[in-house]
Amino acid sequence: MLTSKQRGYLSGLASQAEPTVMVGKEGSSEGLYRMVAQEFRHRELLKIRFVASKDERNEIAHALAEQTGAELVRVIGNVAVLYRPAEKSEDRTIQLP
């Protein structure tokens, strides 16, 4: 569970980043879950932009976090931020405060 200080830190990092996953009109699908899981193999912090399915963005963001074992950092506007530390400690690039 992330503290508010850690969420703020991760939000700051995400504000500098470009979205790595786009959610289109298909919304929540098996392909989306696979894509997010694949992205977590390469990075610890994901920025997800909702191009469509905007009415369901909170539900989709919570489901993605639950399905992938990640923490939902925030949902603001049409963007969600998810965090999951790398499995191996030597592969971790983000040091939480």
Secondary structure in CASP SS format (residue, H / E / C, confidence):
PFRMAT SS
TARGET T0000
AUTHOR 0000-0000-0000
METHOD secondary structure of the structure
MODEL  1
M C 1.00
L C 1.00
T C 1.00
S H 1.00
K H 1.00
Q H 1.00
R H 1.00
G H 1.00
Y H 1.00
L H 1.00
S H 1.00
G H 1.00
L H 1.00
A H 1.00
S H 1.00
Q H 1.00
A C 1.00
E C 1.00
P C 1.00
T C 1.00
V E 1.00
M E 1.00
V E 1.00
G C 1.00
K C 1.00
E C 1.00
G C 1.00
S C 1.00
S C 1.00
E H 1.00
G H 1.00
L H 1.00
Y H 1.00
R H 1.00
M H 1.00
V H 1.00
A H 1.00
Q H 1.00
E H 1.00
F H 1.00
R C 1.00
H C 1.00
R C 1.00
E C 1.00
L E 1.00
L E 1.00
K E 1.00
I E 1.00
R E 1.00
F E 1.00
V C 1.00
A C 1.00
S C 1.00
K H 1.00
D H 1.00
E H 1.00
R H 1.00
N H 1.00
E H 1.00
I H 1.00
A H 1.00
H H 1.00
A H 1.00
L H 1.00
A H 1.00
E H 1.00
Q H 1.00
T H 1.00
G C 1.00
A C 1.00
E E 1.00
L E 1.00
V E 1.00
R E 1.00
V E 1.00
I E 1.00
G C 1.00
N C 1.00
V E 1.00
A E 1.00
V E 1.00
L E 1.00
Y E 1.00
R C 1.00
P C 1.00
A C 1.00
E C 1.00
K C 1.00
S H 1.00
E H 1.00
D H 1.00
R C 1.00
T C 1.00
I C 1.00
Q C 1.00
L C 1.00
P C 1.00
END
